Amino acid sequence: MTLSLSFFILINLCQQKVKPNLSINFSFYFWVNLYKNPMKRVLYSLALLFAVCGFSQEKQIDTTKTKKLKVEAYIGVNANINDKINLNKKLSNANLPVLDSFIPELTFGLNLFAQKYSGDMEFGFLFAKPEQNNNEMKYRGFNTRVRFHYNVVNQEKFAFTTGLSIAYIGNQFDIYSKNNTIDLNDLEPNNNSGHVNFTNQMLYLGPSVSMYLFKKAMFPVKVNAGYEFALTRGRYDSEFGSVLNNVGESGNNRFVFGITFL
């Protein structure tokens, strides 16, 4: 069962007002292959975005009548903070650019809010481009996150919720020599170095809180914060060869803070 299916089960639970047992199963094969194929990732994201918008409009009509469940599409930004990335130690020892502890994330997703429970499912894109000396890194990440919360305070213009979030992210690191040249008369791969590639995947789980501000305004705002514990080893692979003297990111937890516009 993928995250998408789990999210629509969450919608059904909120509509029934039944206290659920939190059970989210992942299809790692689906998400890893989606991350490794950029074209599939883009097409899937676009298709999901159209589905989210259509579903949101349909649910808004229904909630006008029932006033029990509100579903909205949103966009936002997150800040991911992690200052203990083990790969950075290897990069620093080689005088190569390292990844900053603060990484911005552009997000979009679907938010639902019922009388007692609320939650969301979001997709995020991370990008960074640090440089050092004659070397440059291009970092890209594709993140999927699901939150399930209990509404502690639910007022007309304000709400405070708390619960759990679970996230799965695929990371890709490409390190280039900016002075590298390619001779079209000599395309032997062994004679054209200057590029190092790493990929890894991480699963996170942790507590989170949300505040809904200006609920009756034209553009309501939702503020999220959470601390996510790394559950997987997160060892590194490469698309172009084997990795020796490998390291993992197990135990490297992260703090997440975000603002979304509903």
Number of C-alpha atoms within 10 A of each C-alpha: 11 13 20 15 12 17 20 12 14 25 20 11 16 22 16 12 13 11 11 12 7 10 8 15 11 16 10 14 8 11 19 15 13 17 21 15 10 11 11 13 16 13 11 12 14 12 11 15 17 11 12 20 16 12 15 20 14 12 16 16 13 15 13 11 9 10 12 16 21 20 25 19 22 21 16 19 18 21 18 19 17 16 15 14 20 14 17 17 14 15 14 12 8 9 12 22 21 20 22 14 14 14 17 18 21 18 22 20 23 22 23 21 21 21 15 18 26 24 26 22 24 20 22 20 17 20 15 17 16 15 17 11 10 12 18 19 23 17 19 16 20 22 21 20 20 24 24 23 21 20 22 13 14 17 11 10 12 16 17 18 21 23 19 19 22 20 21 21 21 21 20 21 20 16 22 20 16 14 8 12 10 13 9 7 6 10 10 11 8 7 10 13 13 14 15 15 18 19 20 19 23 19 22 19 20 19 17 22 21 23 18 20 17 15 16 10 9 8 12 16 19 22 17 18 18 21 20 21 19 20 16 15 16 20 18 21 17 15 12 10 10 9 14 8 5 11 16 16 20 17 14 19 19 19 17 19 18 19 18 22 15 19
